[in-house]
Amino acid sequence: MRPLLHSSSRLQHRCSVKDLRTCIALLQASANEKNLIRGKQVHSYMLTNGFLNSPPSITSVINMYSKCQRMNDAVSVFNHPSDEDRNVFAFNAVIAGFIANERSRDGLEFYRRMREVGVVVPDKYTFPCVIRACCDLMEVRKIHGLLFKLGLELDIFVGSALVNTYLKFGLMEDAQEVFVGMPEKDVVSWNAMVNGYAQIGCFDEALEIFRIMSKEGVVPSNYTVTGVLSIFAVTGDIYNGRAVHGFVVKMGYDSGVTVLNALIDVYGKCKCTKDALDIFEMMDEKDIFSWNSIISVHEQCGDHDGTLRLFDQMLRVGVLPDLVTITTVLPACSNLAALMHGREIHGYMIRKSLGNNGDQHNGIDDVLINNALMDMYAKCGSMRIALKIFDKMSNKDTASWNIMIMGYGMHGNGNEALNMFARMCEANFKPDEVTLVGVLSACNHAGLLTQGREFFTRMTTKYSVAPTIEHYTCVVDMLGRAGKLKEAYEIVVTMPIEANPVVWRALLAACRLHGDADLARIAAQRVIELEPGHCGSYVLISNIYGVDGQYEEVSEVRQTMRQQNVKKTPGCSWIELKDGVHTFVTGDRGHPGAHLIYAELNSLTARLCDHGYVPHI
């Protein structure tokens, strides 16, 4: 007969079980909230009280560290010497952790280790993660063969993973065969087909599967909706995007963050900024993807000021930017020459070790990040810091060299730009179209006419780059600035590419600079024929006539503008202060400090006039 436990022992046993369950619940909560400090405290308590001898407790600790992006700690728990035998759940937790943290290669290595041990057999929870992590088709084929051997090939989740992976490799027939062979199909299986086709750009096939799915009576899930919305975002189909939005509201999916993020993306890609912002503002819960989506919408629409305002708002509510945020916001700093913002972002990147081969890359390349930083500093006029970043880069691409060449050229440092171009050629980087635009632009801004002509004539023979309209525009502008108006005109009328309004406008600006009203008439006529709605051309020719005293012609130009309903775009300027970027339009009195600004401006103008300055009106 089995002896009864002493009453105190039974009580202690019950307490231990209760404490273990509490610890596991706390670990799960810590994992969901990514609360590493509390998770470590629970782990320490479990170690002290001997609660790490059961598979559920070990798996829970591994899962907590995985969710908190501490995979080294998770592996240490797995390898703890007190218990060498690990079951399938512990292996699954580590493999899933690696793959969730975008370390697929490590996850696959752990799967191979599991197979080599031989005692632990993978189950239906192992394979979906492993299959999706595969980057080698032969590996997928081997796993598919093993699934037949284990009798798991008909499992819904395993089958869905195979469908998704085969589509990732573009093997549509294999994916279709697996899908058709599944005895049961749930919404996850259909989603694998819809999203798999969408991810490889087969939008018609994805939408056809979606239609069949609806016809079969399968109710789409949140994940189905996000997949379909991604298609309409890429194709710019706002009509169907709005239709899906109506379905989302009808089904009650409009409380899900993922779906709302997808809707923001659709409206943003379709240039419906207001709709995207309305969705964003009505969201009760916003994650980093919500902020990245709405910031990206404003940047794509050219609203750089709005991009920085949203970024500042994001920081105020305590959401920490990631690399996607930073690579979206840096171009806004570049376009606004917002150096203070750019430096703060750079400082944040250094503090958080972003962009230094850390774990938080989110698939963004180091070269891309460094290029974005260089571009920001170059466009903000800080070439010294741009050069420091460039020199420290272990890997460079052609764009890296182009940014530096363009930066030097933009600020009139022609010799530095040409030296950088020489270094680029010595480093065996092949110049492309953008490189030569940068070189010609540098010669243009620095007045290096001889060098500019030489580069242009040798573009095709030496650098194997055929001149494009951008190269011709640079040369025409360069010759025009140097007063070689007839030579510039000859290039415009003889070049093998049809001159566009930009080329003619460059010639027109040169005519204004050097007061050639006759050639200006020819250039103005061509510009107005090609682009009758552009106000800049009318303003240029009007100014030329005004300087030459031809006031009747000025009146005719203005009359033509009225007839064509062309309105002059008001001038705009901005300044970056500690509290943000302040934008001003000509005649604008909407700024809170307008009366003080205008009083100071009038005072400065009066002092200039005292010293003989005559305002140009």
RAFENQUI-V807614 format. One record per run of one state. SS is the DSSP state (H for helix, E for strand, - for the rest). FROM is the first residue (numbers start at 1). TO is the last residue. If there is no record, write none. Layout:
# RAFENQUI-V807614
SS|FROM|TO / SS|FROM|TO
This chain:
# RAFENQUI-V807614
-|1|6 / H|7|33 / -|34|35 / H|36|48 / -|49|54 / H|55|67 / -|68|70 / H|71|78 / -|79|87 / H|88|100 / -|101|103 / H|104|117 / -|118|123 / H|124|133 / -|134|136 / H|137|150 / -|151|155 / H|156|168 / -|169|171 / H|172|181 / -|182|186 / H|187|199 / -|200|202 / H|203|215 / -|216|221 / H|222|235 / -|236|237 / H|238|251 / -|252|252 / H|253|255 / -|256|256 / H|257|269 / -|270|272 / H|273|282 / -|283|287 / H|288|300 / -|301|303 / H|304|316 / -|317|322 / H|323|336 / -|337|338 / H|339|351 / -|352|365 / H|366|379 / -|380|382 / H|383|392 / -|393|397 / H|398|410 / -|411|413 / H|414|426 / -|427|432 / H|433|446 / -|447|448 / H|449|457 / -|458|458 / H|459|463 / -|464|468 / H|469|481 / -|482|484 / H|485|494 / -|495|500 / H|501|514 / -|515|516 / H|517|530 / -|531|534 / H|535|547 / -|548|550 / H|551|563 / -|564|571 / E|572|577 / -|578|579 / E|580|585 / -|586|593 / H|594|610 / -|611|617
